[in-house]
Amino acid sequence: MENANQLKFTPEVFGYPLLFVMSIWIVFWFESRFGVNFNKFGVYPRNIEGLRGIIFSPFIHGSLKHLFNNSIPLFVLSSALFYFYRNIRWKVLIFGLLLTGIATWVIGRESLHIGASGVVYMLAAFLFFKGIFSKQFQLTALALAVVFLYGGLLWYVFPVNPEISWEGHLSGFLVGLVFSFIFKTNPIQNKKYEWEKEDYNPDDDPFLKQFDENGNFIELPKEVIEETIENEKPVEQITKRVKIVYTFKKNSDSISDEN
């Protein structure tokens, strides 16, 4: 498992999300350049032929505005997934895409459902709820950032616009929520201090040895300091006697000028 020290930017963090976004742009360019329409490959609910849309629909968009509105959040959220959850990123992305399509096929209206917005909602819901449930400040901060950037998306899980596939949005949202419970492993390990460990013994703590039972500071014996140095203990744990020398300088203002 990767801890906080191992989380670092690598080419694949941005590479795969960028490749995903570029692929949907290439499909749109191909449609525009050669005058073809791939809408028929979208999800058509409760129709056997419409099942192919589970795989193809995220790559198909009806307009440039539709494509642009999905591209930025798709890149940002998938990059966050690949950075913070790299040990489960492919499971979340691939299974999330498939399950979102299946749920849309089950609950959707009898119409063609296209676009990657269902995947966007799945990623947003997963990153938010997983971050909140983890109780880790890095992931909680990520969850709050998701709300700040894309909190307005929540309105579109309801049928506010008949031209928008709210069923796809709702499906992605629910899949992301369920995934936040299924994938329980946190990618960042909670840091434990020495006194939080089960085998911690206060009597062996070099810092506490500097105080008596009443909490008064005591000077460590010379042999204890030498032993601490030999064991390469942190400098903060070593008691040193500091000698302070004060130098008083006569105020020049009090000297009269005799001429």
trRosetta pair geometry for C-beta under 8 A, 3 or more apart (Angstrom, degrees):
i j d omega theta_ij theta_ji phi_ij phi_ji
1 87 6.7 -42 -126 -49 62 166
1 185 7.0 -133 -115 178 127 122
1 187 7.2 -163 -172 -141 93 44
1 189 6.8 107 114 -55 123 106
2 6 4.1 -124 -160 90 93 131
2 7 6.3 116 142 -63 120 71
2 86 6.8 19 20 56 152 111
2 87 6.5 -177 8 -40 104 115
2 187 6.0 -3 68 -174 94 86
2 188 7.9 -32 105 -86 75 50
3 6 5.5 92 52 12 60 103
3 7 7.7 -105 110 -18 35 89
3 188 6.3 76 -159 -147 49 53
3 189 4.4 -42 -115 23 99 108
4 7 5.8 -46 -154 16 39 115
4 138 6.9 162 -117 -23 111 154
4 188 4.9 53 -70 -147 82 104
4 189 7.0 -115 -13 46 82 69
4 191 7.5 -46 17 -50 135 105
7 83 6.8 72 -168 168 101 80
7 84 6.9 19 -138 -109 134 51
7 187 7.4 89 -82 138 119 114
7 188 6.9 -26 -32 -91 139 99
9 13 5.4 -102 -147 36 65 152
9 14 7.7 20 -164 -17 103 104
9 83 7.0 -21 -99 -119 65 113
10 13 5.3 118 56 -16 65 99
11 14 6.9 -77 -167 51 40 86
11 15 4.9 42 149 -37 78 127
12 15 4.8 -59 -117 43 35 118
12 16 5.6 27 -171 -15 76 104
12 82 6.7 -139 129 177 81 131
13 16 8.0 -70 -162 29 4 93
13 17 7.8 -14 150 6 43 114
13 79 6.0 64 158 -157 79 79
13 82 4.9 163 -138 113 54 113
13 83 4.8 53 -145 -78 122 83
13 86 7.7 -62 -94 -87 84 118
14 17 6.1 -70 -153 49 38 106
14 18 5.6 37 156 -24 74 115
14 79 5.7 17 -99 -121 62 116
14 82 7.9 -171 -49 80 28 141
15 18 5.9 -64 -148 38 23 109
15 19 6.3 23 156 -20 63 108
16 19 5.5 -51 -144 34 33 114
16 20 6.4 39 154 -23 64 101
16 78 7.5 -121 106 149 90 119
16 82 6.1 158 58 -100 118 151
17 20 5.5 -51 -150 32 34 115
17 21 6.5 29 154 -14 67 104
17 74 7.4 169 -165 136 95 73
17 75 5.1 113 151 -143 115 59
17 78 3.9 155 -112 99 109 114
17 79 4.6 -84 12 -61 164 74
17 82 6.2 -130 -34 -2 108 139
18 21 5.8 -55 -148 39 33 108
18 22 6.1 34 153 -20 67 108
18 75 6.6 49 -86 -132 55 110
19 22 5.6 -53 -142 38 30 112
19 23 6.4 38 155 -28 63 103
20 23 5.9 -53 -155 25 28 113
20 24 7.3 18 154 -11 60 101
20 74 6.9 -131 114 151 117 116
20 75 7.8 175 72 -92 101 65
20 78 6.3 -63 50 132 151 174
21 24 6.2 -59 -157 35 35 104
21 25 6.6 33 148 -16 67 108
21 71 5.2 88 -152 -152 112 86
21 74 5.8 148 -89 97 96 117
21 75 4.9 -7 -51 -72 147 101
22 25 5.5 -58 -150 39 37 113
22 26 6.2 41 152 -25 69 104
23 26 5.6 -50 -147 32 32 113
23 27 6.6 35 152 -20 63 102
23 59 6.2 -60 128 -126 100 113
24 27 5.6 -45 -149 32 37 114
24 28 6.6 37 151 -17 64 103
24 58 7.1 -85 -91 139 124 71
24 59 4.9 -146 -104 -140 78 59
24 60 7.9 -114 -144 -33 91 19
24 61 6.7 71 173 -17 110 116
24 67 6.7 178 135 -143 108 98
24 70 7.5 -73 127 100 160 123
24 71 7.2 -159 79 -94 125 88
24 74 7.9 22 21 94 149 168
24 116 6.1 -59 -95 -30 160 135
25 28 5.7 -54 -149 38 34 110
25 29 6.2 37 151 -21 67 105
25 67 6.9 111 -98 177 66 131
25 71 7.1 48 -62 -106 104 132
26 29 5.6 -52 -145 37 32 113
26 30 6.3 36 153 -23 64 104
27 30 5.7 -53 -149 33 30 113
27 31 6.6 31 152 -19 63 103
27 38 6.8 -59 177 26 109 159
27 59 4.8 105 -14 160 165 98
27 60 6.4 -95 139 -87 139 54
27 61 7.9 116 93 15 110 84
28 31 5.7 -52 -152 33 33 112
28 32 6.4 26 153 -13 66 108
28 61 5.6 -19 -87 52 118 106
28 64 7.4 121 172 -97 141 61
28 67 5.3 9 -75 -95 162 154
29 32 5.8 -61 -147 42 31 107
29 33 5.7 27 158 -20 70 113
30 33 5.9 -54 -134 39 26 108
30 34 6.1 -15 177 18 63 113
30 36 7.1 -27 134 49 84 116
31 34 7.2 -80 -138 53 15 81
31 35 7.7 36 173 -134 50 4
31 36 5.4 -105 -129 74 61 73
31 37 6.3 73 -152 -98 113 38
31 38 6.0 -100 -88 0 121 99
32 35 7.8 19 -173 -69 21 41
37 40 7.1 85 115 -8 90 91
38 41 5.0 -33 176 25 85 117
38 42 8.0 114 130 -39 73 77
38 56 7.3 -127 166 164 117 123
38 60 4.8 -134 102 -115 111 121
39 42 5.6 -21 -173 -13 55 118
39 60 6.3 157 -94 165 44 135
39 62 6.8 50 -95 -96 117 86
39 112 5.5 76 166 137 93 156
39 114 5.9 -87 -132 -42 71 151
40 112 7.1 -81 -107 -112 30 144
41 52 5.9 -77 -154 114 76 113
41 53 6.0 150 150 -91 51 72
41 56 4.2 -59 149 116 116 150
41 57 7.0 -163 120 -70 75 58
41 60 6.1 156 75 -48 100 152
42 50 7.6 -18 103 -148 59 85
42 53 4.4 38 157 -126 29 130
42 56 7.2 -114 -85 97 32 98
42 57 4.6 77 -139 -108 64 100
42 60 5.9 -119 -75 78 87 142
42 112 4.0 91 70 -177 132 94
42 113 5.4 177 164 67 115 39
42 114 3.9 -81 -103 -68 127 87
43 50 5.7 66 -174 171 43 97
43 51 7.9 28 -131 -114 73 20
43 53 3.4 -159 -64 107 47 133
43 54 6.2 82 -96 -63 104 52
43 57 4.9 -30 -21 -51 87 154
43 101 5.7 -166 -84 -157 133 83
43 104 5.0 57 123 108 163 120
43 105 5.3 -116 -167 -75 113 80
43 108 6.5 104 121 19 117 165
43 112 7.2 131 65 -159 46 51
43 113 4.2 -29 63 61 101 103
43 114 7.5 176 19 -70 75 47
43 168 7.4 143 47 -89 142 111
44 47 4.4 -25 109 47 106 131
44 49 6.7 4 53 89 128 83
44 50 2.8 -124 59 -104 79 128
44 53 6.3 125 -4 -5 62 143
44 105 7.8 34 77 -125 32 83
44 110 7.3 35 -172 -157 82 58
44 111 7.4 -133 -126 109 73 16
44 112 5.7 -31 -80 -95 87 62
44 113 7.5 172 -76 14 36 80
45 50 6.4 -70 -6 125 15 156
45 104 7.0 -116 -81 142 96 63
45 105 5.2 162 -116 -160 59 41
45 106 6.9 -97 -145 21 100 6
45 107 7.3 -103 -128 69 137 23
45 108 3.8 -166 -58 71 131 95
45 109 6.7 146 20 78 141 19
45 110 6.0 -106 61 -91 103 49
45 111 7.8 22 13 36 102 50
45 113 7.4 60 -38 -6 90 123
45 167 7.8 -23 -66 125 137 159
46 50 7.4 21 53 55 29 140
46 105 6.9 148 -40 168 44 74
46 106 7.4 83 -63 -125 82 33
46 110 7.4 -55 49 -94 106 87
47 50 3.7 79 71 0 99 116
47 51 7.6 -147 93 -25 58 70
47 110 8.0 94 -32 -137 117 86
48 51 6.0 -33 -170 -4 40 114
49 52 6.7 -32 176 6 52 108
50 53 5.6 -27 -177 10 64 119
50 105 6.3 155 119 -129 108 102
50 112 7.9 -147 -127 -110 107 66
51 54 5.8 -18 -178 -7 58 115
51 105 6.4 47 -103 -128 61 155
52 55 6.5 -57 -175 40 54 98
52 56 5.8 15 144 8 84 121
53 56 5.6 -76 -124 60 39 91
53 57 4.1 49 -179 -46 86 112
53 101 6.5 -175 113 -157 72 114
53 105 7.4 152 71 -80 106 104
53 112 7.4 -170 -101 -153 152 77
53 113 6.7 110 152 67 146 80
53 114 7.4 -100 -152 -89 117 67
54 57 7.0 14 -74 12 9 110
54 98 6.0 44 164 -144 112 60
54 101 3.2 129 -139 131 67 139
54 102 5.9 36 -122 -58 129 62
54 105 6.4 -36 -72 -35 100 132
55 97 7.9 65 -120 137 47 115
55 98 7.5 5 -81 -102 70 79
55 101 7.1 -18 -39 -65 35 179
56 59 6.0 -75 -169 43 53 106
56 60 6.2 36 146 -19 86 118
57 60 5.7 -71 -144 38 39 108
57 101 6.3 150 39 -117 124 110
57 104 7.9 -111 80 84 164 152
57 113 6.1 20 -151 104 149 74
57 114 5.0 -141 -154 -123 85 52
57 115 6.8 -23 162 31 88 37
57 118 7.9 34 110 23 121 130
58 97 6.1 -55 -28 -147 153 111
58 101 7.7 -87 -33 -69 98 113
58 115 7.0 -6 -127 128 41 26
58 116 4.2 66 -161 -99 82 77
58 118 7.1 -103 -90 54 94 98
58 119 5.4 47 -125 -19 132 131
59 116 7.3 61 -65 -62 31 104
60 114 4.3 -74 98 -158 104 120
60 115 7.0 -77 86 -54 63 39
61 66 4.5 176 -173 105 104 111
61 67 4.1 136 100 -73 164 83
61 70 6.8 -152 -99 28 132 137
61 114 6.5 179 -95 134 29 111
61 115 5.4 74 -105 -101 75 78
61 116 7.6 -42 -70 2 105 86
62 66 5.1 62 52 15 78 162
62 114 6.2 122 -43 77 89 129
62 115 7.3 -46 -2 -60 87 105
63 66 4.5 102 54 5 77 103
63 67 7.0 -141 96 -4 43 87
64 67 5.6 -55 -148 38 33 113
64 68 6.1 32 155 -19 67 108
65 68 5.8 -55 -142 38 29 109
65 69 6.2 30 159 -20 64 109
66 69 6.1 -57 -146 35 25 110
66 70 6.7 12 158 -8 60 111
66 115 6.0 -96 171 -105 115 124
67 70 6.2 -71 -155 41 27 102
67 71 6.1 34 155 -37 67 110
68 71 5.7 -49 -139 21 31 116
68 72 7.3 23 172 -14 62 99
69 72 7.6 -60 -159 28 22 98
69 73 7.9 -1 159 10 55 110
69 117 7.8 2 111 -87 103 109
70 73 6.7 -75 -156 51 36 97
70 74 5.4 36 158 -27 74 122
70 115 6.0 -170 -62 -173 154 97
70 116 4.6 123 172 64 138 98
70 117 5.4 -101 -102 -68 113 70
70 120 6.0 -133 -145 -40 80 138
71 74 5.8 -66 -146 38 22 113
71 75 6.3 18 162 -17 64 109
72 75 6.0 -59 -149 36 28 107
72 76 6.2 20 159 -13 65 111
73 76 5.7 -58 -138 43 34 109
73 77 5.6 22 168 -11 71 114
73 120 4.9 59 110 -146 120 123
73 123 8.0 158 151 75 91 126
73 124 7.3 -16 178 -62 122 115
73 149 7.7 157 -111 135 93 115
73 150 5.8 91 -126 -95 128 134
73 153 7.8 101 -134 -69 166 141
74 77 6.5 -59 -135 44 20 101
74 78 6.0 12 167 -10 60 117
74 116 5.5 19 -91 125 142 136
74 119 6.6 47 -121 97 103 112
74 120 5.4 -78 -76 -84 74 96
74 123 7.6 119 -129 24 51 152
75 78 6.3 -62 -138 43 21 103
75 79 6.1 24 161 -21 61 112
76 79 5.9 -61 -151 35 24 111
76 80 6.6 23 153 -17 62 106
76 149 7.2 -110 129 146 155 159
77 80 5.6 -51 -149 35 34 112
77 81 6.4 38 150 -21 64 103
77 120 6.4 123 33 -144 151 65
77 123 3.9 107 145 127 129 134
77 124 5.9 -68 -117 -66 146 66
77 127 6.3 -138 -151 -10 92 147
77 146 7.3 72 -109 -120 98 106
77 150 7.7 -7 -66 -12 121 159
78 81 5.3 -47 -148 34 37 117
78 82 6.3 35 154 -17 67 105
78 93 6.7 62 -132 -106 102 123
78 123 6.2 -72 -67 -120 62 156
79 82 5.8 -55 -145 40 31 108
79 83 6.2 27 156 -18 65 109
80 83 5.8 -58 -143 38 29 108
80 84 6.0 -3 172 9 68 113
80 123 7.9 119 63 171 105 112
80 127 5.9 40 113 -121 130 146
80 142 6.2 144 -167 -158 127 122
80 146 7.7 -166 98 -75 171 104
81 84 7.0 -71 -132 50 19 86
81 85 5.4 -46 -165 50 61 112
81 89 5.2 125 142 -131 93 94
81 92 6.1 -140 -162 88 130 139
81 93 6.7 130 126 -61 152 101
81 123 6.0 -87 -46 -143 132 106
81 126 7.5 40 -103 95 113 128
81 127 6.7 -102 -74 -73 80 109
82 85 7.5 -49 -80 63 12 70
82 86 5.9 48 -176 -96 50 80
82 89 5.0 71 -102 -140 56 155
83 86 6.9 -22 -156 -51 9 100
84 127 7.9 97 60 -130 139 97
84 138 7.4 179 -124 133 119 112
84 139 6.5 130 -174 -100 141 87
84 142 6.3 -22 -52 -74 164 169
84 187 5.7 145 165 62 64 150
84 188 7.6 -46 -157 -33 87 108
85 88 5.2 -54 169 58 101 90
85 89 5.3 137 103 -72 84 76
85 92 6.6 31 121 -1 141 149
85 130 7.6 13 -76 133 138 159
85 183 7.7 56 -155 141 129 149
85 187 5.4 -141 -103 -43 50 143
86 89 5.3 -19 -128 -19 35 125
86 187 7.2 104 27 -139 69 139
87 185 7.4 -65 92 107 133 133
87 187 6.3 171 21 -111 109 98
88 91 4.9 -57 -170 45 74 117
88 92 5.6 74 132 -26 91 102
88 183 5.2 113 173 -142 167 141
88 185 7.3 146 -39 65 134 111
88 187 7.9 -126 16 -71 100 108
89 92 5.9 -60 -149 38 29 108
89 93 6.1 18 160 -12 67 113
90 93 5.8 -57 -138 43 30 106
90 94 5.7 15 170 -6 69 115
91 94 6.6 -60 -131 45 20 97
91 95 5.5 -3 179 8 61 121
91 183 7.4 143 97 -84 129 129
92 95 6.8 -59 -123 52 13 94
92 96 5.3 18 169 -25 55 126
92 123 7.8 95 145 -106 116 71
92 126 6.1 122 -160 -179 127 166
92 179 5.9 98 -126 -176 89 148
92 183 7.0 -42 -75 -24 104 158
93 96 5.8 -56 -132 38 14 113
93 97 6.4 18 161 -21 56 107
93 119 7.8 38 -152 -158 70 114
93 123 7.8 22 -101 -85 74 105
94 97 5.9 -54 -151 31 26 110
94 98 6.6 18 155 -12 62 108
95 98 5.7 -56 -145 41 35 109
95 99 5.9 27 160 -14 70 111
95 179 7.9 144 96 -100 112 121
96 99 6.1 -57 -136 43 26 103
96 100 6.0 30 161 -22 63 110
96 119 6.7 101 120 -134 106 74
96 122 4.4 140 177 156 118 144
96 123 7.2 104 139 -62 159 65
96 126 7.1 -62 -105 -40 144 145
96 172 7.5 59 172 -142 97 78
96 175 5.5 133 -144 135 74 127
96 176 6.8 47 -139 -78 124 70
96 179 6.4 -21 -88 -55 104 153
97 100 6.0 -58 -147 35 23 111
97 101 6.6 21 156 -16 60 108
97 118 8.0 105 -135 102 54 104
97 119 5.4 3 -100 -98 81 111
97 122 7.5 -155 -70 49 43 161
98 101 5.9 -61 -155 37 30 110
98 102 6.3 27 152 -19 67 107
99 102 5.5 -50 -143 36 36 112
99 103 6.2 36 157 -19 67 104
99 171 7.9 -170 130 167 69 99
99 175 4.8 145 105 -125 116 131
100 103 5.9 -54 -146 37 29 109
100 104 6.4 30 153 -19 63 107
100 118 4.3 146 161 151 130 117
100 119 6.3 -173 50 -75 163 54
100 121 7.7 139 -132 69 134 99
100 122 5.2 -89 -68 -56 134 135
100 168 7.0 59 166 -163 101 72
100 171 4.9 119 -155 123 64 105
100 172 4.5 28 -128 -86 128 72
100 175 5.1 -101 -72 9 77 156
101 104 5.7 -55 -148 37 31 112
101 105 6.3 34 153 -22 65 105
101 118 7.1 129 -67 102 56 155
101 171 7.8 140 -43 131 12 147
102 105 5.5 -54 -151 34 32 115
102 106 6.5 30 151 -19 64 106
103 106 5.6 -56 -151 35 34 112
103 107 6.2 -8 167 13 71 110
103 171 3.5 160 98 -143 119 111
103 174 6.7 -173 -164 68 164 122
103 175 6.5 -150 -3 -52 147 110
104 107 6.8 -73 -131 53 25 82
104 108 4.7 36 176 -45 68 124
104 113 5.4 -139 166 100 131 161
104 118 6.2 -63 -51 -103 136 153
104 165 7.1 27 -145 168 125 126
104 167 5.5 115 -135 124 74 99
104 168 4.6 21 -106 -96 133 70
104 171 4.6 -105 -56 0 74 163
105 108 6.4 -24 -97 19 14 116
107 167 5.2 -170 104 -155 94 114
107 170 7.4 -80 99 87 145 123
107 171 6.7 175 45 -73 121 105
108 111 7.2 -115 155 50 107 76
108 113 5.4 -81 -146 -38 155 143
108 165 6.9 -10 -131 -156 116 104
108 167 4.1 156 -101 107 70 155
108 168 7.0 31 -94 -51 120 73
108 171 7.9 -36 -56 -35 94 135
109 167 6.6 -177 -4 -15 74 143
111 165 7.9 -153 90 -97 113 96
113 118 8.0 57 154 -39 120 132
113 165 4.4 103 -137 -124 98 150
113 167 6.9 -84 -104 73 147 108
113 168 5.2 162 -178 -54 128 123
114 165 7.7 155 37 -19 40 146
115 118 7.3 120 96 -3 81 83
115 165 6.9 170 43 31 120 128
115 168 7.1 114 70 115 99 162
116 119 4.9 -43 -174 37 79 116
116 120 6.2 89 128 -28 81 95
117 120 5.1 -48 -148 33 42 119
117 121 6.4 41 154 -18 69 100
117 156 8.0 -67 171 122 136 139
117 165 7.2 146 66 64 126 102
117 168 6.1 86 82 113 96 121
117 169 6.0 -36 134 -82 110 85
117 172 7.3 -148 126 4 59 156
118 121 5.9 -53 -150 36 32 109
118 122 6.4 36 150 -22 63 105
118 165 7.5 -46 -55 106 102 122
118 168 3.9 -91 -70 172 111 93
118 169 6.4 -120 -97 -76 60 32
118 171 5.7 -8 -145 75 117 104
118 172 3.9 172 -174 -48 60 121
119 122 5.4 -52 -148 35 34 116
119 123 6.4 33 154 -17 67 104
119 172 6.2 -123 -59 -123 13 133
120 123 6.0 -57 -150 37 29 108
120 124 6.2 26 155 -18 65 110
120 150 7.9 -145 165 -154 105 149
120 153 7.4 -136 127 -138 111 154
120 172 6.9 46 62 152 50 161
121 124 5.7 -53 -141 39 32 111
121 125 6.1 29 161 -17 66 109
121 153 6.5 -167 -100 153 84 132
121 157 7.1 128 -145 -82 144 101
121 168 7.7 140 24 130 136 70
121 169 4.8 134 -54 -154 158 63
121 170 7.8 -36 145 -42 159 12
121 171 7.8 100 84 70 133 56
121 172 3.3 107 76 95 102 123
121 173 4.6 -58 163 -55 115 73
121 176 6.7 -143 133 -5 62 135
122 125 6.1 -59 -147 39 25 107
122 126 6.2 22 157 -17 62 111
122 172 3.7 -97 -43 -165 79 86
122 173 7.1 -110 -80 -57 44 23
122 175 4.9 -21 -121 80 107 111
122 176 4.2 166 -162 -54 47 101
122 179 7.6 63 -175 8 92 140
123 126 5.8 -58 -144 38 28 110
123 127 6.1 22 162 -14 66 110
123 172 7.9 -26 5 176 59 116
123 176 6.6 -105 -18 -104 10 131
124 127 6.2 -59 -143 40 25 105
124 128 6.2 21 160 -17 62 113
124 146 5.6 157 -150 -176 75 119
124 150 5.2 -105 -124 104 136 142
124 153 6.2 53 95 64 174 152
124 173 7.7 -32 75 -105 100 74
124 176 6.7 15 67 -170 52 175
125 128 5.9 -60 -144 39 26 109
125 129 6.0 7 169 -2 66 113
125 172 7.0 157 9 134 126 73
125 173 4.7 135 -60 -147 144 55
125 174 7.6 -30 153 -24 171 13
125 175 7.5 116 71 70 138 58
125 176 2.9 122 78 91 105 132
125 177 5.1 -63 165 -47 125 70
125 180 7.3 -116 139 -26 78 123
126 129 6.6 -65 -137 46 21 95
126 130 5.6 16 169 -13 63 121
126 176 3.8 -110 -39 -156 75 90
126 177 7.6 -118 -77 -50 53 26
126 179 4.9 -20 -110 81 112 124
126 180 5.5 -179 -139 -60 56 89
127 130 6.2 -56 -129 44 19 108
127 131 6.0 23 164 -22 58 115
127 142 6.1 -99 178 139 104 110
127 143 6.4 -178 139 -96 71 62
127 146 5.1 151 102 -70 117 154
127 176 7.8 -39 7 -168 59 125
128 131 6.0 -66 -153 35 21 110
128 132 6.5 14 157 -14 62 108
128 143 4.7 100 -141 -148 48 87
128 146 4.9 -128 -73 88 89 140
128 147 6.3 98 -121 -55 120 87
128 176 7.9 58 36 142 91 128
128 180 8.0 -58 76 -83 59 149
129 132 5.7 -54 -145 38 34 109
129 133 6.0 26 160 -13 68 111
129 143 7.5 145 -25 -127 15 124
129 176 7.0 136 23 135 119 89
129 177 5.5 89 -12 -123 165 62
129 180 3.7 -89 101 -52 111 179
130 133 6.0 -59 -140 43 28 106
130 134 6.1 36 158 -34 63 108
130 139 6.7 -86 121 179 82 128
130 143 7.5 -168 69 -81 59 112
130 179 7.6 -40 -59 111 118 85
130 180 4.2 -137 -62 -128 74 94
130 183 7.1 -8 -114 81 127 106
131 134 5.9 -50 -145 23 26 115
131 136 7.9 -100 -154 61 61 81
131 139 4.0 -159 -128 154 74 81
131 140 5.2 152 162 -90 93 30
131 141 7.7 -119 -170 45 130 36
131 142 4.9 -149 -105 74 143 93
131 143 2.9 -167 86 -45 135 109
131 144 7.8 -128 127 -11 142 61
131 146 7.4 158 16 12 148 128
132 140 6.4 84 -98 -117 42 79
132 143 5.1 162 -44 -172 75 170
133 180 6.0 131 15 162 139 109
133 181 7.8 -164 -110 -86 174 57
134 139 4.4 16 61 80 148 148
134 140 7.0 -142 68 -50 97 77
134 186 5.0 119 -141 -115 108 116
134 188 7.7 69 171 48 138 98
135 140 7.1 27 -132 -56 21 122
136 139 4.7 58 73 23 100 106
136 140 6.4 180 79 -13 43 92
136 186 6.2 125 -18 -167 141 138
136 188 5.3 148 169 77 158 119
136 190 6.6 -133 -101 -82 103 84
137 140 5.5 -55 -136 42 31 113
137 141 6.1 38 160 -24 65 104
138 141 5.9 -55 -153 33 26 111
138 142 6.7 28 148 -18 61 105
138 188 5.7 82 50 -14 134 173
139 142 5.3 -47 -150 34 38 116
139 143 6.5 45 149 -23 65 100
139 186 7.3 -113 -18 -150 156 101
139 187 7.8 131 -73 45 126 97
139 188 6.7 -166 -32 25 108 126
140 143 5.4 -48 -150 32 36 115
140 144 6.5 33 152 -16 65 102
141 144 5.8 -53 -149 37 33 109
141 145 6.4 37 150 -22 64 105
142 145 5.5 -54 -149 34 33 114
142 146 6.5 38 151 -23 65 102
143 146 5.7 -51 -153 30 32 114
143 147 6.7 30 150 -16 63 103
144 147 5.6 -51 -150 36 37 112
144 148 6.2 39 151 -22 67 105
145 148 5.5 -52 -145 36 33 113
145 149 6.2 20 160 -9 67 110
146 149 6.2 -63 -143 44 26 101
146 150 5.8 -42 -179 43 65 105
146 151 7.8 113 125 -59 59 70
147 150 7.3 -84 -120 62 15 63
147 151 4.4 43 -174 -74 62 109
148 151 6.6 29 -69 -16 10 114
150 153 4.8 2 170 -8 89 122
151 154 6.3 -22 177 -8 56 112
152 155 6.4 -27 180 9 61 110
153 156 5.8 -62 -169 35 56 109
153 157 7.8 65 141 -31 75 89
153 169 7.4 -158 171 -154 96 122
154 157 6.2 -42 -168 9 47 111
155 158 6.4 -66 -179 35 49 104
155 160 6.0 1 155 -12 95 156
156 160 6.5 -91 -106 36 54 117
156 161 7.4 -24 -126 25 91 108
156 164 6.0 -75 -156 142 110 149
156 166 5.9 -144 170 -111 62 85
156 169 5.1 -130 119 -134 90 174
157 166 6.0 111 -168 -169 22 90
157 169 4.8 -137 -95 120 61 109
157 170 4.5 111 -162 -83 90 74
157 173 5.3 -13 -104 -4 138 155
158 166 6.0 -62 95 -161 13 145
158 170 8.0 94 -63 -71 36 114
159 162 7.1 33 -175 -85 95 57
159 166 5.0 -144 -83 36 52 154
160 164 7.4 -3 67 51 77 131
160 166 7.1 124 19 -81 69 138
161 164 4.3 59 82 10 109 111
161 166 7.5 141 52 -48 69 108
164 169 7.5 14 151 -19 107 130
165 168 4.0 37 125 10 118 115
165 169 6.8 147 104 -13 69 83
166 169 5.2 -52 -151 39 44 116
166 170 6.0 45 151 -21 72 104
167 170 5.7 -51 -142 39 30 110
167 171 6.2 35 154 -23 63 106
168 171 5.6 -51 -145 34 30 114
168 172 6.5 28 157 -16 63 105
169 172 6.0 -57 -151 38 29 108
169 173 6.3 30 153 -20 64 109
170 173 5.6 -54 -146 36 32 114
170 174 6.3 27 158 -16 66 107
171 174 6.1 -59 -149 38 27 106
171 175 6.3 26 155 -18 64 109
172 175 5.7 -56 -144 37 31 111
172 176 6.3 30 158 -18 65 107
173 176 6.0 -59 -151 37 27 110
173 177 6.5 28 152 -19 63 107
174 177 5.6 -52 -147 35 34 114
174 178 6.3 33 155 -17 66 105
175 178 5.8 -55 -148 38 31 109
175 179 6.3 34 153 -21 64 107
176 179 5.6 -53 -145 35 31 114
176 180 6.7 38 154 -27 63 100
177 180 5.8 -51 -157 24 32 113
177 181 7.5 21 149 -9 60 101
178 181 6.0 -62 -163 38 39 106
178 182 6.2 34 147 -20 73 111
179 182 5.4 -55 -136 39 38 110
179 183 5.8 8 174 6 75 107
180 183 7.1 -53 -125 52 20 88
181 184 7.4 -1 177 -73 38 84
186 189 7.3 137 97 -84 106 38
186 190 7.9 39 93 -32 149 84
192 196 4.5 -135 -163 88 88 122
192 197 5.8 105 141 -67 128 78
193 196 4.9 91 55 4 72 107
193 197 7.8 -127 97 -19 41 84
194 197 6.1 -50 -162 12 37 114
194 200 5.9 123 154 -112 69 116
194 205 7.4 135 122 -112 135 103
195 200 5.3 122 -131 -170 36 162
195 202 7.8 42 -121 -87 98 81
195 205 7.7 19 -80 -95 93 142
196 200 7.2 101 43 -26 19 147
197 200 4.8 123 69 -42 82 98
200 205 7.8 28 -173 -65 93 109
201 204 4.5 55 87 14 107 108
201 205 7.4 -166 96 -30 57 80
202 205 5.4 -40 -154 4 44 121
202 208 5.5 -39 -176 75 84 172
203 208 7.8 -92 -101 93 19 129
205 208 4.1 57 85 17 116 110
205 209 6.7 -176 91 -21 60 82
206 209 5.6 -51 -152 24 33 119
206 210 7.7 41 152 -28 58 95
206 228 5.8 102 -136 -114 142 122
206 233 5.8 50 -7 -161 170 157
206 237 4.2 57 101 178 130 121
206 238 7.8 -22 158 -70 134 49
207 210 6.2 -51 -175 14 40 113
207 236 7.8 -3 -92 124 112 92
207 237 5.5 -88 -63 -124 78 85
208 211 6.1 -67 -165 40 51 101
209 220 6.6 59 119 -103 108 107
209 224 7.1 -148 136 -175 145 147
210 217 6.1 -12 150 -146 92 74
210 218 6.2 -175 -176 57 45 69
210 220 6.2 -54 -99 -51 77 100
210 239 5.7 147 -114 -63 122 130
211 215 5.5 -12 -179 -146 127 35
211 216 6.4 145 -154 68 75 31
211 217 6.0 -44 -98 -96 73 43
211 218 6.6 144 -115 12 19 88
212 215 7.2 -51 68 17 66 17
212 216 5.0 -5 35 55 108 88
212 218 5.4 88 -43 -32 91 126
219 239 6.3 -175 -144 131 59 145
219 241 7.4 17 -132 -71 126 103
220 224 4.5 -111 176 82 108 128
220 225 5.4 128 105 -54 122 88
220 228 7.9 15 149 -12 159 139
220 239 4.7 143 11 37 110 129
221 224 4.8 95 62 3 81 104
221 225 7.3 -150 96 -5 44 85
222 225 5.8 -57 -153 35 35 110
222 226 6.3 33 152 -18 68 107
223 226 5.6 -52 -146 37 34 113
223 227 6.2 37 154 -21 66 105
224 227 5.7 -53 -147 36 31 111
224 228 6.3 36 151 -22 64 105
225 228 5.6 -53 -150 33 32 114
225 229 6.5 32 152 -19 65 103
225 238 6.0 85 -143 -153 87 94
225 239 6.7 -99 -93 55 111 78
226 229 5.7 -53 -150 35 33 111
226 230 6.4 34 152 -20 65 106
227 230 5.6 -53 -148 36 33 114
227 231 6.3 23 156 -11 66 109
228 231 6.0 -63 -148 43 29 104
228 233 4.5 -56 -172 28 85 135
228 237 6.3 -150 -163 111 132 104
228 238 5.4 166 114 -95 139 92
229 232 7.5 31 177 -75 35 34
229 233 7.3 -73 -75 34 25 89
229 238 6.8 59 -67 -107 80 142
233 237 4.7 -80 150 71 122 132
233 238 6.6 140 88 -52 111 93
234 237 5.1 91 68 1 81 102
234 238 7.9 -154 102 -9 48 88
235 238 5.8 -61 -158 28 45 112
250 254 7.2 -100 170 54 92 117
250 255 7.6 79 132 -48 117 109
251 254 4.9 76 87 -1 99 105
252 255 5.6 -48 -162 20 52 116
